[in-house]
Amino acid sequence: MVLVDPAIPDQDAVRERVAPKFAAFGNAAPRAEATRLRQCAAQLRSGALKRGTPGYDECTAPSLLPSASALTEVLAQLNADPARLLTQASAIENVSQSGREVINPHRRYGDMPLTVLTSGSHPMPPDVPADVREQAALYFRALASGHDAYAALSTRGHNQLVPDSGHFIQVDNPKVVLAAINDVLSKIAPQSLLAAQSSHPNFSGKWRIDPTKTQQHATLVANPPQGAPAIPPPPPSEHQYTVEQIEQSGSLLKISGGEAGTTAVYTIDPTGKKVSDSIAPGLVRVAKSHWNDGRLVTEWQMERNGEVVMHGTDTRSLTTDGLQIVDRLIESPRHHAEVHLVMERVS
């Protein structure tokens, strides 16, 4: 994924906090543009704007470099649709909301190639006061920090400064955007080739969990049902992590060890058949598994003396550099949890 000088969560609030004078100076322009786009859409829809008139061209033709005249013509044709102008207005008005959705702390991009392009040129009219310029510099540094946070959502994410471009990098320096896209595509090509060579990843072998890359997030249920089973104990400390052994027999996978630090063996049948494994006295794991776009998805539940005490979903995948990723969602009457595991094959 390539993000081109994106907004950050609560961008307006950040600007008000770190650069109030610049906020007062700069907030009016986006609002005015959104209003203009909505007015243009209304005039197009009512038929008040006629093709070939200056007003029509002002509403539909974007201001691009002369070298992009062909693109200007195409966009002008597309912008003749009022719905497209309303979409553009909505995008401007919901910049902060869009950022919150992208940076959702519960969202993870694993090892997905991710490049964030950050503009480094912020020209202002010559009559802008010096104190406003100083605050603007603070605001743009805050934006760059937000872009670093975006890049951190992936283990293969990075933030690239484009010093000679303004906000619209795709206009000021399209070659940088194209290079970033090509770089991302080149990083996913080996995975596509692997998928073409083998119908499903091979998880067989011994895997060691990397505790430094493991991520966990748990939320307690505010008012759990009366008599709800106790929450299972947390995973053991780092020194108690064991090697996970995966053996394949036909279509079945037998898994033991891992982050639970147990020698219990449980079964994965990717054909979708329900399987049951005894984990401990009175504790049974019941699961159904299937393949989904190269990922092994297992829906499971833990039953204690016939009562479901916990259930969830495990999604296993292999990265292009041979790491095994397990994303686990856990639900119980007392808590919800998400676990992200990274494993390295040791044999």
N, C-alpha and C positions, 0 to 999 in steps of 0.2 A: 504494500500500500504506500502511496505517496501523498502526503499532505502538503499543500502549497500555501505557506504563510497562514495557517489556520487561526481561527479565533480560539481563545482559551475560556475555561469555565468562569462564569461571572465576570466577564471581561469589563463590562460597564462599572461594576462595583470596584474592581481592581483599579481602574482608571480614576475613579472618584477618590480612592484611598491614597494612591501614591502620587497622583498628579491632578489635584482638583482644579487648578487653573487651566491646565490643558484640556481637562474633561469639559469644562464650560466652553472652551474654545472649539473643541472638536465634535461634541455630541450633536450639534445642530445639523451638520452635513449629512450623516446617515439618515436622520429622521426626515430631512428635506428630500433626500433621494427616494426613500420609501414612499413618501407622499406623492412625489412626482410620478413614480411608476404606477401607483394606484389611480391617479388622475388620468394618465395615459390609457390605462386599461379600460376605464369607464368611458372615455371618449371613443376608443376603438369599438367597444361593444355597442355604443349607441349610434355609431356611424358618423359622429361629428368630425372625426379625422378622416381626411380624404388622401388616398395614395397620390404621391407626387407633390404634396404641399410641404412647406418647411416644417410645420408642426408635426406632420406624420413622420418625417425623417428624424426629427429631434427625439421622438418617442421610440422609434424602432432601431435606428442605426447607432451602434455603440461608437465611442470615440477611441479608435485604434490607430496605430501607426500607419502611414501611407503604404508601407510595405505589406500590410495585412488587408489590403483593399478587398481581396477575394473573400476573406473571412468576414469582413464587415458586411458584404452583400448577403452572405448566407445567414448571418445572425439577424440581419434586418428582416429577412423573410420569416425567420422563426419568431421574431419579436412582434410580428403582426398578429400573433395569437394573444388575446388579452390574458388568457390563463397563464401564459409564460411570464408575462410582466408581473402578475400577481404573485407568482411563485418567487420571482426575484425580490419583490417587496417583502414577502414573508421571510425569506432567507436573511435579509438585512435586519428585520425586526426581531429575529429569534437567534441572533448570533450567540448569545450567552447560553441559551438552552441547548443549542447544538454542541457547544463545548462540553457542557456537563454530561451529555450522553456519551461522548467519545471517551472522556476521562473517568467514567464510572469505575470506582475502585474495585468493584467485583468483576469487572471485565478484564480478561487477559488475552493477549495475542500470541502467547507461546513463543515460538521462534520464527514467526512470520516476518519476512523482510519488510521493514518499515523505515521510510525516509521522510523526515520533516524538513521542509525548506523554509528558512527564515530570512525575510528581507532585511537588508542592511542599510538601505538608503531611505531617508525620511525627509524629503525636502519640504520646506514651508515657505509661505509668502514672506517677502523681506520685511513686512511691517509687523510680524509677530514679535511681541515683547521678549526680552531675554529671559525673564523668569518663566515664561510659558515654555520656551525652548528647553530650559533646564529640566522642567518637570516632564516634558515630553520624552527626554532621554531616559529618565527613570522609568517611565511607563513602557518604553520599548524594551528596556532590560527585563522588566517583569514579563513581557510577552515572550521573550527568548527563554526565560526560565520555565514558563508554561509549555513551550515547545519541547524543552528537555524532558518534562514530565510525560508528554505524549510519547516520545521516543523510548522512554523507560518501560512502556507497556509491553514491549517485545524484547526478547533477549538479543535480537538482531536489529534493534532500532537505533537510529542515530539522527541527530539534528545538524543540518548543514546550513551554514550562513552563506547567503548570496549577497555579497557586499555592494554590488553595483545595481541592485534592483529594488524597486519600491514594492508595495503590497502586491501588485499584479505581476508576479514574477513570470507567469506564462506569457505576458505581453512584453515586458522589459527584457527578459532573457529566456526565451522559449527553449534554447538549446540545453540549459541547465535542467529544465523540467523533463525534457525528452531523455536526457542522460540518466536522470534519477529513475524514470520509468523503465528504461532498458536495463538498468542495474538490478532493479527489483525482479524483473522478468528473468534475468540470467540466473538469479539465485534460486528461483523456483523450478527452473528447467530440469535440474537433476532429479527432483522429486517426481516430476511428470514422467521422466524417462524410466525411473524405477517402477512407477505404477504400471507403465506399459509392459515392462518385462515380467512382472509378477502380479497376479491377481490380488494377493493380500500380503501385508507385511509379515515377516517371520520374527516372532517374539521369542523363539527358543533361546535358551542359554541362562547364564547367571547374570543378575543385574544388581548393581549397588546403588542405593539411593543417595543422592547428594543432598545432605541436610541444609547446605548453604543456599540451595536454590529452591528448597521446598517452601511453599507459601500456604498459609492456613488462615481462614477467617471464619469465625463462629459467632452466631447471634443467638442469645437465649430467648425463648418464648416468654412473653411478658406474663401471661396467665395460663400456665400449663394445666391440662385436665387433672382433676383430682385422681390420685393413684397412678399417675403416669410413671412409666419405668424410669429409673435413674439414668442419667447421661453416662454413656460408656467412658472409661478413663481416657485421658488424652494420650496421644502417641508417646512412646518412650523417649527419653533424652537421646542426644546424638550418639553416644557410645553404645546404645542398645539397638540401633538400627542393624538389621541383618541383611544378608544377601538374598535377593528374591530369585528363586529357581523356577523357570518355566520350561516344562517338558511338553512336547507335542506328540500325540499319538493319533494318527489319522486327522480328523478335523477337531479333536478334543485337545484342550490345553489344560495341564495340571499346574497349579501355581502354589508355591509354599514360601514362607518367610516374608521378607519385605518390611514395610514400615510398622507392621503390627508386632514384629519381633516374635513370631510364633512359628512352630513347626507344623501347624495344621495345614492340610492340603485342601484346596477347593478347585472346582472344575468349571471350565468355560466351554460351552458347546455353541459355536457360532451359527449352528443351523436353526437356532431359535427354540430348541427343546428346553423344557424346564429341568434343571438339575438341582439336587439337594446334597449338601455336604455337612457332616457333623463337625462343628468347630470346637466345641467343648461340651461337657456333660449338660444336657438340656438345651443347648444352643445350636441351632441349625441355620445354615445359609441357603436360601432358595434363590435361584437366578435364572434369567433368560438372556441370551446374547445374540447379537447380529452384527454384520458388517455394514458400515455406512461410509461410503466414499473413502475407503482405505483405513477407516478407524474402527476399532473393535469396541462396540458399545454393550455394556452389561447392566441390566436393570436387576437389582438384587434387594432382598430383605432379610433381616435377621429375626429369627423366631426363637423365643425362649418359652419352652413348655407349651408350644402351640400359639403363643401370643406374639404378634409382630411388635418388636421393640424399636426397630430402626429400619429405614429403607433408603435407597439411593441409586445413583447411576455412576458407573465408571466408564470413562472413555479413554482408550489406549491408542497411541499412535507412535510412529517412528519419525524422527526428524531426518533431514537429508544428511546430517553428520552422524547418524547412528544412535542418537539418544532416544530413550523411551520416555514418553510423556504420558502421565496418567492424571486426568482431571476428574475429580470425584465430588459429587454432590451428595450430601447426607441430610436426611430429614428424620427427626424424632419428635415425639410430643413435647419435648422440652427444649430443643435447639435445632438450628439449621446451620450447616457448615459447608464450606468449600475448601477443597484441598488440591493443590497443584504440586505434583511430584515430578522430579527429573531424575532419570536413572541412566547409569553408564554400564554398558555391557562389559563384564570382566572375563567372560569365557564363552 
